[in-house]
Amino acid sequence: MELHEIWLKVEYRGKGYSKQFFPFFEKFIANSGFEFIIYYTDNEAAMHICRQRGYKEGYGVKAGEFTWYVFTLKL
């Protein structure tokens, strides 16, 4: 399963929603029969959460002015 981006309105940031979302999403994907999650992001906060949750950082992909980082999690 590939997850490219998660967007959260500014007023909802820093309230712990990502800490609730990631376990829910990972369990949902695992129960759907997928073995891996591949997540693309250019956001430092998202990268921090991925590292905390045990995602492995693969590589960065330069696209114009952005560098997208690829994280994987074996379920």
CORWO-V252896 format. One record per pair of residues at least 12 apart in sequence whose C-alpha atoms are under 10 Angstrom apart, sorted by sequence separation. I is the first residue (numbers start at 1). J is the second residue. If there is no record, write none. Layout:
i: <I	I>
j: <J	J>
//
This chain:
i: <6	25	57	58	59	57	58	56	57	58	6	55	56	57	39	55	56	57	38	39	40	54	55	56	37	38	39	40	42	54	55	56	38	40	41	42	54	55	38	40	41	51	53	54	40	50	47	50	47	50	42	43	47	41	42	43	44	41	42	43	18	22	40	41	42	1	18	22	40	41	42	1	39	40	41	19	23	39	40	41	1	14	18	22	39	40	1	38	39	40	1	6	38	39	1	2	3	4	5	6	19	37	38	39	1	2	3	4	5	6	37	38	1	2	3	4	5	36	37	38	1	2	3	4	5	6	36	37	1	2	3	4	5	35	36	37	35	36	6	34	35	5	34	33	30	31	30	29	26	26	27	26	4	4	3	3	2	3	2	1>
j: <18	37	69	70	71	70	71	70	71	72	21	70	71	72	55	71	72	73	55	56	57	71	72	73	55	56	57	58	60	72	73	74	57	59	60	61	73	74	58	60	61	71	73	74	61	71	69	72	70	73	66	67	71	66	67	68	69	67	68	69	45	49	67	68	69	29	46	50	68	69	70	30	68	69	70	49	53	69	70	71	32	45	49	53	70	71	33	70	71	72	34	39	71	72	35	36	37	38	39	40	53	71	72	73	36	37	38	39	40	41	72	73	37	38	39	40	41	72	73	74	38	39	40	41	42	43	73	74	39	40	41	42	43	73	74	75	74	75	46	74	75	46	75	75	74	75	75	75	73	74	75	75	68	70	70	71	71	72	72	72>
//
